[in-house]
């Protein structure tokens, strides 16, 4: 693995907040050069700009010098847009001139082929040796809107809308597309960063900078891969501590997508289910489209931390109100009834209104009476049962409409929404571009508006409520998070790849994990004697470190009710084991009492090549492969994480008692699963996988019925 170096947010201020920029490869013949020059000019950059061209004394009507060394003044950032073979010499010039920040626009590195990968490794080594914080190669650069620095060749409209959403993207082209989309909606950005191949500065470090940026309140991520997993986790945890939500669009959900992403970025895409679990664990909201990425981030930037999930909705369409009710059911929001006082106030304004429901259709009367909509919002927006208020209307797209009666209606609504004691906004039924007329009107009347349409905004609010719960939960510290434990009993020796279940059982018991009582028997007569002592019915299983999946070879015999059944079962499993090639080592058979009732769970820990140890909890026994009802987390986890995992299972109602069965003692169950996670984490350097399947839960009785451990060779 190539070496990386951490760049702190303070160190990256020189990269993202430069007071002087050198455009290396500036040329009147280069479209890239012209765009960067124009954007720095249109963006009203107040720092010094130097133009580097070895052949021409002037570029874009400005004086140029042949080399960086000829500038004769300090330079904070070099924007490099030279041919591929010239990139390394330019970086060497930077080192000689004492320039410590760079953007490399040039492509043809790791994203191209093996030769390009080698060139990128040399570039990386050179940058790290000279403390150069570098974006790219193969990236467009960044725009720091609050500081008027547009170091990016974007052809979109100006001026860009300034806000508090930081957009960080590994794709340069999509970053530019999203910037244009943000302008159309409008959505205000604080920061736009394209990271490209991430030879030096990764998106995780850009994320950490955005978290510390005072102008940023919400962060939107477009991710193809995560090259520095530990750094990413730390940055996301930092964002949660600072109360800054993260919304992420991560590619690579399917096999085909993963191959495309690999070819495009030169990095492998990890298991998508692990990514899903990790994002939930970190409090990251995952979305499925580019539009949803920005619209969700924008909504949360305006609502702030939502205190609850109670939505009040007032619209001018009965059908729209019906849609809202449907969408709310899918998002975790609720539509509580208005108080009787507020309903009476609404009926006084419009006696013919009829029943005042939430969501409320104000009918066409709100068009006839230009102040009615605003008056209704004044009344209903102050309902103490609401956490957020939305109303549905349309932004004018023509000046004549803005100056007419609809403009009057919206002006009244604007005052009512601004004075509401909870976050309150107008939304449209559908998403469309907010043109220049609409943007000017919104600004002129101060109308709080969320673009995106009914479904996307309500979905965004649902995600915001979920994030708020995660944030508030993390304000209450837990006593302990999984970490090292004092290990007891034997440990693996060199060359061992797996233990027999008999050894695994003993090891688990040493660590305080409950297991079903069992006897190791080596003959049919010993099995019969043990069965009499244990009590019929019993179960019998082959014991061998070489047989991982015992059921597949007929090595498990269940519900044996008498001596003859035990004798026949012992003979069958031994014959099945001895028939295997190569011949496995056989320790004997394991005899234990049969258990009936309860719920069978799987608790397993496996090693992910990117994220390390991942724990799965789900319905176990025969159901695990059929239902695939599991929840994942990356270790270490807390008890709170374990509770959340159980709550995510579709079959969680089984744990609360079904058809006369006993409810599980959830506190005891969480403690056992948590203890398993601590054990796995303590064994991290040796452990390949640990699986208990099933872990039987019957009220407060919890015990492992079968267990498997494999070791790293």
ABEGO torsion letter per residue (X at the ends): XBBBBBBBAAAAAAAABBABBBBBGBBAABAAAAAAAAAAAAAGBABBBBBBBAABABBGGBBBBABAAAAGBBBABBBBBBBAAAAAAAAAAAAAAGBABBBBABBGBAAABAAAAAAAAAAAAAAAAAGBBBBOBGBAEBBBAAAGBBBBBBABBOBBBBBABBBBBABAAAAAAAAAAAAAOBBBBABBBBAEAGAABBAAAAAAAAAABAABABBBBBBABBABAAAAAAAAAAAAAAGBBBBBBBBGABAAAAAAAAAAAGBBBBBAAAAAAAAAAAGBBBBABAAAAAAAAAAAAAAEBBABABBBBBBABAAAAAAAAAAAAAAGBBBBBBBAAAAAAAAAABAAAEBBBOBBBAEAAAAABAAAAAAAAAAAAABAABABBBBBBBBBABAAAAABAAAAAAAAAAAAAAABABBBBBBBABBBBBBAAAAAAAAAAGBBBBBGEAAAAAAAAAAAAAAAAAAAAAABBBABBBBBBBBBEBBBBBGBABBBAAAAAAAAAAAGBBBBBBBBBABAAAAAAAAAAAEOBBBBBBBBAABABAAAAGABBBGBABAAAAAAAAAAAAAAAAABOBBBBBAEBBBBBBBBEEBBBBBBBBBBAAAEBBBBBBBBEAAAAAAGBBBBBBOBBBAAAAAAAAAABAAAAAAAEBGGBBBBBAAAAAAAAAAAAAAAAAAAAABABBBBOBBBBBEABBBBABBBBBBBX
